[in-house]
């Protein structure tokens, strides 16, 4: 059946886009770490990346992942991959909300709200990255058959 290799290909492309977004956002966040609140461009930039690229990539990953689960033989590595993938989607969804709220407070010139969601995003972001890495490694092991 040709459908599953196509779905896997789309899934892998979406993962690459998602991981690329996360890597880009990390570089931008670190580059803006010491900027004054009103001089920072990160709130708008990060929200634009999330809204137009990362969230759609996460949705495609989720949909293709669910499609591929229809006919699988469960193994410990697949359970690990799926669990990490679900956590990555869940925590990235929460992170996207914090990014949006940080941008919202930035546009309202509310520094305390901005800082609150900025700090919350930093904490959630660590869990996001760890879950993505575990899912990628488990998926890699599954693909190469180790």
C-alpha positions as semicolon CSV with decimal commas, in nm:
position;residue;x (nm);y (nm);z (nm)
1;X;0,000;0,000;0,000
2;X;0,146;0,336;-0,106
3;X;-0,052;0,549;0,141
4;X;0,160;0,481;0,451
5;X;0,497;0,574;0,297
6;X;0,339;0,899;0,176
7;X;0,191;0,969;0,520
8;X;0,529;0,892;0,682
9;X;0,702;1,126;0,436
10;X;0,458;1,408;0,516
11;X;0,497;1,333;0,888
12;X;0,877;1,357;0,865
13;X;0,863;1,683;0,668
14;X;0,626;1,832;0,927
15;X;0,856;1,718;1,210
16;X;1,150;1,884;1,035
17;X;0,956;2,208;1,002
18;X;0,842;2,190;1,365
19;X;1,194;2,116;1,495
20;X;1,334;2,393;1,274
21;X;1,085;2,638;1,423
22;X;1,181;2,536;1,776
23;X;1,552;2,571;1,698
24;X;1,497;2,913;1,538
25;X;1,287;3,029;1,832
26;X;1,553;2,916;2,081
27;X;1,820;3,116;1,896
28;X;1,593;3,423;1,882
29;X;1,493;3,393;2,248
30;X;1,857;3,362;2,359
31;X;1,956;3,655;2,136
32;X;1,691;3,875;2,299
33;X;1,749;3,758;2,656
34;X;1,919;4,078;2,775
35;X;1,711;4,325;2,574
36;X;1,499;4,582;2,751
37;X;1,127;4,503;2,748
38;X;1,031;4,773;2,495
39;X;1,331;4,709;2,268
40;X;1,264;4,339;2,231
41;X;1,117;4,211;1,907
42;X;1,079;3,852;2,030
43;X;0,712;3,868;2,133
44;X;0,589;3,955;1,783
45;X;0,842;3,740;1,597
46;X;0,781;3,429;1,806
47;X;0,403;3,464;1,777
48;X;0,429;3,504;1,397
49;X;0,645;3,189;1,371
50;X;0,401;2,994;1,590
51;X;0,088;3,118;1,413
52;X;0,198;3,069;1,053
53;X;0,452;2,784;1,066
54;X;0,486;2,592;1,392
55;X;0,120;2,537;1,485
56;X;0,030;2,416;1,132
57;X;0,332;2,183;1,139
58;X;0,222;2,045;1,478
59;X;-0,129;1,986;1,342
60;X;0,010;1,798;1,040
61;X;0,236;1,590;1,270
62;X;-0,061;1,506;1,490
63;X;-0,291;1,411;1,203
64;X;-0,031;1,201;1,020
65;X;0,078;1,041;1,347
66;X;-0,279;0,934;1,424
67;X;-0,323;0,800;1,069
68;X;-0,007;0,590;1,101
69;X;-0,124;0,441;1,431
70;X;-0,417;0,268;1,262
71;X;-0,219;-0,046;1,170
72;X;0,082;-0,067;1,398
73;X;0,231;-0,342;1,604
74;X;0,300;-0,186;1,943
75;X;0,647;-0,218;2,088
76;X;0,823;-0,046;2,379
77;X;1,003;0,191;2,141
78;X;0,677;0,284;1,965
79;X;0,501;0,339;2,297
80;X;0,790;0,567;2,401
81;X;0,775;0,755;2,071
82;X;0,399;0,804;2,081
83;X;0,400;0,907;2,448
84;X;0,681;1,159;2,388
85;X;0,505;1,285;2,075
86;X;0,179;1,338;2,263
87;X;0,366;1,523;2,539
88;X;0,546;1,734;2,277
89;X;0,215;1,832;2,115
90;X;0,051;1,901;2,452
91;X;0,335;2,113;2,591
92;X;0,390;2,295;2,261
93;X;0,021;2,383;2,261
94;X;0,059;2,530;2,610
95;X;0,378;2,706;2,498
96;X;0,198;2,856;2,198
97;X;-0,062;2,995;2,437
98;X;0,210;3,155;2,651
99;X;0,370;3,302;2,338
100;X;0,036;3,449;2,235
101;X;-0,030;3,591;2,582
102;X;0,319;3,741;2,599
103;X;0,256;3,911;2,265
104;X;-0,090;4,024;2,381
105;X;0,054;4,190;2,691
106;X;0,336;4,342;2,485
107;X;0,081;4,508;2,253
108;X;-0,112;4,635;2,557
109;X;0,211;4,782;2,705
110;X;0,167;4,563;3,013
111;X;0,519;4,477;3,123
112;X;0,419;4,264;3,424
113;X;0,190;4,046;3,207
114;X;0,463;4,020;2,945
115;X;0,721;3,908;3,203
116;X;0,479;3,659;3,362
117;X;0,416;3,478;3,033
118;X;0,778;3,514;2,922
119;X;0,898;3,328;3,233
120;X;0,622;3,069;3,203
121;X;0,718;3,010;2,840
122;X;1,083;2,955;2,933
123;X;0,984;2,683;3,181
124;X;0,739;2,509;2,949
125;X;0,982;2,536;2,658
126;X;1,231;2,310;2,835
127;X;0,971;2,031;2,860
128;X;0,877;2,085;2,493
129;X;1,234;2,045;2,375
130;X;1,292;1,734;2,587
131;X;0,972;1,568;2,463
132;X;1,059;1,648;2,100
133;X;1,410;1,506;2,141
134;X;1,280;1,183;2,299
135;X;1,019;1,143;2,023
136;X;1,279;1,207;1,751
137;X;1,530;0,963;1,897
138;X;1,266;0,692;1,950
139;X;1,134;0,752;1,597
140;X;1,486;0,728;1,460
141;X;1,544;0,398;1,637
142;X;1,215;0,271;1,501
143;X;1,300;0,372;1,142
144;X;1,647;0,218;1,143
145;X;1,519;-0,094;1,319
146;X;1,745;-0,085;1,624
